[in-house]
Amino acid sequence: MGSGAQHATEAPVSHEWGRRATRRRPRVGAVTAALPSTPTQLYVAGEWRDAEGAATFPVENPATGDVLASVADASVADGKAALDAAAAAQADWAVTPPRDRGEILRRAFDIITERTDELALLMTLEMGKPLSESKAEIAYGAEFFRWFSEEAVRIAGRYAVAPNGATRLLTMKQPVGPCLMITPWNFPLAMGTRKIGPAVAAGCTMVVKPAALTPLTMLWLADVMAEAGLPAGVLNVVTTTSTSQVMEPLIRDPRLRKLTFTGSTEVGRKLIEQSADGVLRVSMELGGNAPFLVFEDADLDKAVDGAMLAKMRNVGEACTAANRFLVHESVADEFSRRLAERMNALTVGDGTEDGVDVGPLAEEKQRTKVATLVDDAKAKGAEVLAGGEVPDGTGWFYPPTVLTEVPQEADLWREEIFGPVAPVFTFTDDDEAIAMANATEFGLVAYLFSENLSRAMTVAERLETGMVGVNQGIVSNPSAPFGGVKASGFGREGGDEGIEEYLETKYVGLAL
């Protein structure tokens, strides 16, 4: 988030939680020299090049504040050059045999897997997650390349006889065309591979804009794709701190045919507006406010295990993270107590160190948001069972936190926390639980725990989300469609459905 079960996860946390949570003072400057070799320039038309005016921006380690590297800071002209390259490469790439496209993805999968340790260190240094979680994300992210390498040769149309018998109806699938991909910082490999994989398989060229907080992983990946044999211009990577200025001209360029974005709903709405002029194909994976429902007949051991995965994966910085724990009043105290014990046992520190379960948040702004939400809940009556205070020292750390007696007036009822905070609310019956779960503009994922299969299926059908995890705290799987409803976006990534986002359907009527 490897083989087996790890492929089905989105960076699960380790189950080796034995020590009480501690805050280690990071070794300032000690890990910077260990940064694996990775490009820091723009990748355009198969070449590494400086940004216009040789502009750069720093990438920092969130655990120490050290500057890891200076990365090219693209201008509007640089962005246009990347789209020029993608547009120029589109025609040849579209007619490249599907087997050839699939083999490139498979070779890239093999290279990523072989270099897991190198990439894991790079990812941990720039994003903060512990090495074990980085390795899990690499296994998960690489699996999209293996999955779509197999889907490339399964793109098919259909043949039918018209009802009147006079015409034959043929449909064919063709690549959408040049795509713009804007990826977030929280899963810097996986959020890229689940877009790049289907695009390569379908025959689309790309411009990728990774997040400025974590660009190094995507630049590393571009280098791997070139090594795997991807032709020049098919994948272009533009790093920039001026996202809106550099990306908007590309979105409005008539040569662009698709926009895919993973990030906040606020930004997603703006991008959808910009895409309207060009009537672009658009897929959006936006914010979440995932409910985690625990019914009175739930196996609490399973529920707490699931809660740890759903909440603490990636330090809680995941759109799929459980945001509101809705627990039946008869088991709420016991569930909360067990959850707090598990959260208190996690070790917090620099993710490059052995034994660390929880790394820092990605940046100061994110930690401030988490702390503000917790302070608001406490001021409105919430009780703290674990964590709840910003620690002293270097780095953007926040302790695993459990809150009970949380009123629905608290801001974290409505807002995505994106941090290691578990607020517990109670309900009295199934109807109230479902109403509480659906009382949000978001609809990405929900989790529910019940030993009653009939109840589980009935509740799953009534939840207004694109995905539901039943008795499990992880739903992400490259072979399944990932995506939400309502303000959580539209379109699907992964599964059989994922490649359809990059294909157009053409109908040919043949008169006999």
TAQUIQUI-V880899 format. One record per residue. N is the residue number from 1. RES is the residue in three letters. PSI is psi in radians with two decimals (999 if undefined). D_LAST is the distance of its C-alpha to the last C-alpha in Angstrom with 2 decimals. Layout:
# TAQUIQUI-V880899
n: <N/N>
res: <RES/RES>
psi: <PSI/PSI>
d_last: <D_LAST/D_LAST>
This chain:
# TAQUIQUI-V880899
n: <1/2/3/4/5/6/7/8/9/10/11/12/13/14/15/16/17/18/19/20/21/22/23/24/25/26/27/28/29/30/31/32/33/34/35/36/37/38/39/40/41/42/43/44/45/46/47/48/49/50/51/52/53/54/55/56/57/58/59/60/61/62/63/64/65/66/67/68/69/70/71/72/73/74/75/76/77/78/79/80/81/82/83/84/85/86/87/88/89/90/91/92/93/94/95/96/97/98/99/100/101/102/103/104/105/106/107/108/109/110/111/112/113/114/115/116/117/118/119/120/121/122/123/124/125/126/127/128/129/130/131/132/133/134/135/136/137/138/139/140/141/142/143/144/145/146/147/148/149/150/151/152/153/154/155/156/157/158/159/160/161/162/163/164/165/166/167/168/169/170/171/172/173/174/175/176/177/178/179/180/181/182/183/184/185/186/187/188/189/190/191/192/193/194/195/196/197/198/199/200/201/202/203/204/205/206/207/208/209/210/211/212/213/214/215/216/217/218/219/220/221/222/223/224/225/226/227/228/229/230/231/232/233/234/235/236/237/238/239/240/241/242/243/244/245/246/247/248/249/250/251/252/253/254/255/256/257/258/259/260/261/262/263/264/265/266/267/268/269/270/271/272/273/274/275/276/277/278/279/280/281/282/283/284/285/286/287/288/289/290/291/292/293/294/295/296/297/298/299/300/301/302/303/304/305/306/307/308/309/310/311/312/313/314/315/316/317/318/319/320/321/322/323/324/325/326/327/328/329/330/331/332/333/334/335/336/337/338/339/340/341/342/343/344/345/346/347/348/349/350/351/352/353/354/355/356/357/358/359/360/361/362/363/364/365/366/367/368/369/370/371/372/373/374/375/376/377/378/379/380/381/382/383/384/385/386/387/388/389/390/391/392/393/394/395/396/397/398/399/400/401/402/403/404/405/406/407/408/409/410/411/412/413/414/415/416/417/418/419/420/421/422/423/424/425/426/427/428/429/430/431/432/433/434/435/436/437/438/439/440/441/442/443/444/445/446/447/448/449/450/451/452/453/454/455/456/457/458/459/460/461/462/463/464/465/466/467/468/469/470/471/472/473/474/475/476/477/478/479/480/481/482/483/484/485/486/487/488/489/490/491/492/493/494/495/496/497/498/499/500/501/502/503/504/505/506/507/508/509/510/511/512>
res: <MET/GLY/SER/GLY/ALA/GLN/HIS/ALA/THR/GLU/ALA/PRO/VAL/SER/HIS/GLU/TRP/GLY/ARG/ARG/ALA/THR/ARG/ARG/ARG/PRO/ARG/VAL/GLY/ALA/VAL/THR/ALA/ALA/LEU/PRO/SER/THR/PRO/THR/GLN/LEU/TYR/VAL/ALA/GLY/GLU/TRP/ARG/ASP/ALA/GLU/GLY/ALA/ALA/THR/PHE/PRO/VAL/GLU/ASN/PRO/ALA/THR/GLY/ASP/VAL/LEU/ALA/SER/VAL/ALA/ASP/ALA/SER/VAL/ALA/ASP/GLY/LYS/ALA/ALA/LEU/ASP/ALA/ALA/ALA/ALA/ALA/GLN/ALA/ASP/TRP/ALA/VAL/THR/PRO/PRO/ARG/ASP/ARG/GLY/GLU/ILE/LEU/ARG/ARG/ALA/PHE/ASP/ILE/ILE/THR/GLU/ARG/THR/ASP/GLU/LEU/ALA/LEU/LEU/MET/THR/LEU/GLU/MET/GLY/LYS/PRO/LEU/SER/GLU/SER/LYS/ALA/GLU/ILE/ALA/TYR/GLY/ALA/GLU/PHE/PHE/ARG/TRP/PHE/SER/GLU/GLU/ALA/VAL/ARG/ILE/ALA/GLY/ARG/TYR/ALA/VAL/ALA/PRO/ASN/GLY/ALA/THR/ARG/LEU/LEU/THR/MET/LYS/GLN/PRO/VAL/GLY/PRO/CYS/LEU/MET/ILE/THR/PRO/TRP/ASN/PHE/PRO/LEU/ALA/MET/GLY/THR/ARG/LYS/ILE/GLY/PRO/ALA/VAL/ALA/ALA/GLY/CYS/THR/MET/VAL/VAL/LYS/PRO/ALA/ALA/LEU/THR/PRO/LEU/THR/MET/LEU/TRP/LEU/ALA/ASP/VAL/MET/ALA/GLU/ALA/GLY/LEU/PRO/ALA/GLY/VAL/LEU/ASN/VAL/VAL/THR/THR/THR/SER/THR/SER/GLN/VAL/MET/GLU/PRO/LEU/ILE/ARG/ASP/PRO/ARG/LEU/ARG/LYS/LEU/THR/PHE/THR/GLY/SER/THR/GLU/VAL/GLY/ARG/LYS/LEU/ILE/GLU/GLN/SER/ALA/ASP/GLY/VAL/LEU/ARG/VAL/SER/MET/GLU/LEU/GLY/GLY/ASN/ALA/PRO/PHE/LEU/VAL/PHE/GLU/ASP/ALA/ASP/LEU/ASP/LYS/ALA/VAL/ASP/GLY/ALA/MET/LEU/ALA/LYS/MET/ARG/ASN/VAL/GLY/GLU/ALA/CYS/THR/ALA/ALA/ASN/ARG/PHE/LEU/VAL/HIS/GLU/SER/VAL/ALA/ASP/GLU/PHE/SER/ARG/ARG/LEU/ALA/GLU/ARG/MET/ASN/ALA/LEU/THR/VAL/GLY/ASP/GLY/THR/GLU/ASP/GLY/VAL/ASP/VAL/GLY/PRO/LEU/ALA/GLU/GLU/LYS/GLN/ARG/THR/LYS/VAL/ALA/THR/LEU/VAL/ASP/ASP/ALA/LYS/ALA/LYS/GLY/ALA/GLU/VAL/LEU/ALA/GLY/GLY/GLU/VAL/PRO/ASP/GLY/THR/GLY/TRP/PHE/TYR/PRO/PRO/THR/VAL/LEU/THR/GLU/VAL/PRO/GLN/GLU/ALA/ASP/LEU/TRP/ARG/GLU/GLU/ILE/PHE/GLY/PRO/VAL/ALA/PRO/VAL/PHE/THR/PHE/THR/ASP/ASP/ASP/GLU/ALA/ILE/ALA/MET/ALA/ASN/ALA/THR/GLU/PHE/GLY/LEU/VAL/ALA/TYR/LEU/PHE/SER/GLU/ASN/LEU/SER/ARG/ALA/MET/THR/VAL/ALA/GLU/ARG/LEU/GLU/THR/GLY/MET/VAL/GLY/VAL/ASN/GLN/GLY/ILE/VAL/SER/ASN/PRO/SER/ALA/PRO/PHE/GLY/GLY/VAL/LYS/ALA/SER/GLY/PHE/GLY/ARG/GLU/GLY/GLY/ASP/GLU/GLY/ILE/GLU/GLU/TYR/LEU/GLU/THR/LYS/TYR/VAL/GLY/LEU/ALA/LEU>
psi: <999/2.96/3.01/-2.41/-0.50/-0.51/-0.41/0.17/2.81/1.36/1.18/2.68/2.80/2.62/0.01/1.33/1.71/-0.43/2.68/2.60/2.29/2.71/1.90/2.42/2.02/2.64/1.61/2.18/-0.17/-0.51/-0.20/-0.67/-0.32/0.06/2.13/2.68/2.22/2.60/2.69/0.08/3.10/2.62/1.85/2.23/0.64/0.16/2.56/2.25/2.68/2.75/2.81/2.27/0.20/0.51/2.50/2.91/2.69/2.57/2.18/2.67/2.03/-0.24/-0.44/-0.38/-0.04/2.53/2.11/-0.70/2.82/2.15/2.55/2.32/1.73/2.62/3.10/-0.71/-0.66/-0.72/-0.74/-0.69/-0.64/-0.74/-0.62/-0.79/-0.74/-0.73/-0.68/-0.54/-0.22/-0.81/-0.82/-0.68/-0.62/-0.53/0.11/2.32/2.40/-0.65/-0.70/-0.73/-0.73/-0.67/-0.60/-0.79/-0.70/-0.70/-0.70/-0.71/-0.80/-0.74/-0.80/-0.78/-0.73/-0.51/0.52/-0.80/-0.74/-0.83/-0.63/-0.74/-0.77/-0.80/-0.74/-0.71/-0.69/-0.37/-0.57/-0.39/2.63/2.72/-0.64/-0.67/-0.64/-0.74/-0.65/-0.70/-0.66/-0.74/-0.77/-0.84/-0.73/-0.55/-0.45/-0.61/-0.72/-0.76/-0.86/-0.30/-0.53/-0.49/-0.42/-0.64/0.10/0.24/2.15/2.73/-2.66/2.88/2.33/2.76/2.29/2.66/-0.57/-0.05/-0.07/-0.28/2.55/2.34/2.09/2.41/2.55/2.69/2.28/2.65/2.49/-0.73/-2.88/2.35/2.54/2.21/2.11/2.04/2.70/3.11/-0.28/-0.57/1.37/-0.39/-0.96/-0.63/-0.35/-0.79/-0.53/-0.12/-0.80/-0.71/-0.96/-0.54/-0.79/-0.80/-0.63/-0.35/0.48/2.55/2.89/2.63/2.14/2.28/1.74/2.87/2.51/-0.41/-0.57/1.09/-0.32/-0.65/-0.75/-0.66/-0.70/-0.75/-0.69/-0.68/-0.70/-0.72/-0.68/-0.74/-0.58/-0.13/0.20/2.21/2.67/2.40/-0.27/-0.75/2.18/2.35/2.18/2.02/2.38/2.66/-0.06/1.09/-0.88/-0.72/-0.65/-0.61/-0.63/-0.75/-0.57/-0.72/-0.60/-0.03/2.24/-0.26/-0.41/2.40/-0.20/2.52/2.24/2.34/2.40/2.15/-2.70/2.68/-0.65/-0.85/-0.67/-0.72/-0.71/-0.71/-0.64/-0.73/-0.80/-0.56/-0.23/-0.66/-0.70/0.02/0.92/2.63/2.27/2.36/2.36/2.16/1.79/-2.73/2.93/2.90/1.09/2.18/2.54/1.79/2.26/1.94/2.91/-0.36/0.19/2.61/1.91/-0.49/-0.82/-0.72/-0.74/-0.72/-0.80/-0.66/-0.71/-0.70/-0.83/-0.48/-0.78/-0.07/2.24/0.62/0.41/0.01/1.18/2.45/-0.37/-0.01/2.43/2.21/-0.57/2.09/1.94/1.91/2.36/2.43/-0.47/-0.36/0.09/-0.77/-0.78/-0.77/-0.81/-0.72/-0.82/-0.72/-0.75/-0.69/-0.77/-0.71/-0.70/-0.40/-0.14/2.49/2.19/2.36/-2.95/2.17/-0.26/-0.18/2.58/2.53/0.01/2.27/-0.55/2.09/-2.93/2.85/2.91/-0.53/2.94/-0.72/-0.68/-0.73/-0.69/-0.71/-0.81/-0.82/-0.67/-0.72/-0.71/-0.78/-0.67/-0.77/-0.74/-0.72/-0.43/0.18/-0.03/2.55/2.49/2.10/-0.38/2.50/-2.45/0.05/2.47/2.21/2.80/2.86/-3.10/2.60/2.83/1.03/2.58/2.35/2.62/2.28/2.40/2.25/2.40/3.03/0.66/2.16/2.66/-0.16/-0.24/2.52/-0.55/-0.11/-0.62/-0.55/2.56/2.17/-0.84/0.85/3.08/0.96/2.21/1.76/2.29/2.22/2.80/2.72/2.89/-0.49/3.04/-0.74/-0.72/-0.70/-0.78/-0.71/-0.74/-0.76/-0.68/-0.05/1.07/2.68/-0.26/2.76/0.97/-1.09/2.69/2.68/2.47/2.50/2.07/2.51/0.04/1.90/-0.70/-0.81/-0.78/-0.78/-0.69/-0.78/-0.76/-0.71/-0.52/-0.24/2.36/1.20/2.78/-0.32/2.61/2.28/2.12/2.02/0.57/2.57/0.14/2.32/-0.34/2.30/2.21/-0.43/0.10/2.66/2.14/2.25/2.95/-3.04/3.12/-2.41/0.07/0.00/-2.87/2.80/2.81/2.52/2.32/2.96/-3.04/-0.51/-0.45/-0.67/-0.40/-0.46/-0.30/0.25/2.47/2.61/2.17/2.29/2.34/2.12/2.14/1.96/2.42/999>
d_last: <52.88/53.18/51.45/51.25/52.30/53.09/49.45/48.93/51.56/52.07/55.45/57.59/61.33/63.64/65.13/68.44/70.34/73.96/76.03/76.89/75.12/76.93/76.42/76.93/77.95/75.37/76.72/76.22/74.94/75.04/71.29/70.08/70.89/68.64/65.49/62.91/61.70/58.68/57.30/58.41/56.49/53.09/50.15/47.89/45.50/46.91/50.51/53.45/55.01/57.65/56.95/57.77/61.56/61.82/61.92/62.19/62.87/64.69/63.29/65.96/66.74/67.01/69.61/72.05/71.08/71.03/68.70/66.37/64.65/63.85/60.12/58.38/58.07/55.00/54.93/52.17/51.70/51.39/48.69/46.74/47.12/45.62/42.55/42.35/42.26/39.60/37.34/37.88/37.05/33.90/31.24/32.60/33.28/29.79/28.37/31.29/30.18/30.59/33.05/35.20/35.34/36.28/38.96/40.60/40.93/42.33/44.87/45.91/46.40/48.66/50.68/51.26/52.34/54.71/56.29/56.67/60.43/60.17/57.54/59.34/62.52/60.74/59.04/62.30/64.22/61.94/60.91/63.85/62.37/64.25/63.12/62.02/59.60/58.35/57.60/55.78/53.63/52.84/51.68/49.51/48.19/47.43/45.45/42.74/42.16/41.99/39.66/37.18/37.43/35.77/33.23/32.02/30.06/28.59/26.51/23.08/19.87/17.51/14.08/13.04/10.71/11.02/13.59/11.67/9.08/6.18/6.07/7.53/10.97/12.99/16.63/19.10/22.87/24.70/28.44/29.88/32.05/35.82/37.80/41.36/43.22/46.62/48.47/51.77/55.04/55.48/53.10/52.79/50.76/48.63/47.55/46.23/44.59/42.58/41.01/40.92/39.54/36.19/35.84/36.39/34.00/31.23/31.81/33.77/36.92/39.98/43.25/45.59/48.71/51.03/53.97/57.11/59.20/57.38/55.52/56.88/54.62/51.44/52.87/53.70/50.14/48.74/50.99/49.70/46.05/46.90/48.71/45.68/43.62/41.81/41.06/43.09/41.85/39.68/42.63/45.26/48.28/50.31/53.59/55.34/57.84/56.30/53.07/52.31/53.15/51.16/48.11/47.51/46.59/43.98/42.54/42.29/40.81/37.18/36.37/37.14/34.27/36.03/39.55/40.97/44.59/47.04/50.29/52.05/50.46/52.52/51.02/47.53/47.64/48.59/45.80/43.21/44.60/44.39/40.78/39.68/39.69/37.13/35.13/35.45/34.16/37.49/38.96/42.59/44.98/48.06/51.40/52.42/55.20/54.63/56.53/58.02/58.78/61.42/61.86/65.07/63.68/62.50/63.84/65.87/65.95/62.15/62.16/64.65/62.88/59.62/61.44/62.79/59.35/57.69/60.55/61.97/58.94/59.19/62.44/60.47/58.58/55.12/52.75/52.48/56.27/57.79/59.30/60.81/62.26/62.18/64.47/65.66/69.25/70.55/69.54/69.57/73.04/72.44/69.04/70.50/73.51/71.47/69.08/72.04/73.63/70.53/70.15/73.83/73.50/71.03/72.43/71.62/71.91/70.46/67.23/68.21/71.23/71.34/71.46/69.96/67.53/67.02/66.79/67.19/64.87/62.92/65.10/68.03/65.91/64.14/67.45/68.94/66.09/66.57/70.34/70.06/67.85/70.32/73.32/71.75/71.18/74.74/76.15/74.37/75.84/73.82/75.82/75.38/75.26/74.32/74.19/73.93/75.86/75.00/76.88/79.08/78.34/75.72/71.98/69.72/70.49/70.37/71.49/69.37/70.20/70.12/70.90/71.65/72.57/70.03/69.56/66.18/67.79/67.82/65.45/63.97/62.54/60.07/59.89/58.35/61.37/59.91/63.07/64.99/66.01/65.43/66.39/66.80/66.26/66.77/65.03/66.13/62.99/59.24/58.31/60.67/59.36/55.74/56.80/58.79/55.97/53.51/56.10/54.74/52.11/50.87/48.61/48.02/49.57/52.05/54.11/55.58/58.04/58.55/59.10/57.42/53.72/52.99/54.74/53.05/49.53/50.44/51.98/49.13/46.66/48.95/49.61/47.83/46.98/44.01/45.82/48.53/50.85/52.39/55.68/54.90/55.79/52.83/49.13/47.71/45.56/42.98/40.66/40.84/39.64/42.57/42.76/44.21/43.87/45.89/47.89/47.25/43.90/40.20/37.77/38.35/39.63/39.42/37.55/33.81/33.71/35.57/32.87/30.50/33.00/32.04/28.24/25.71/22.36/19.35/16.06/12.77/9.79/6.46/3.78/0.00>
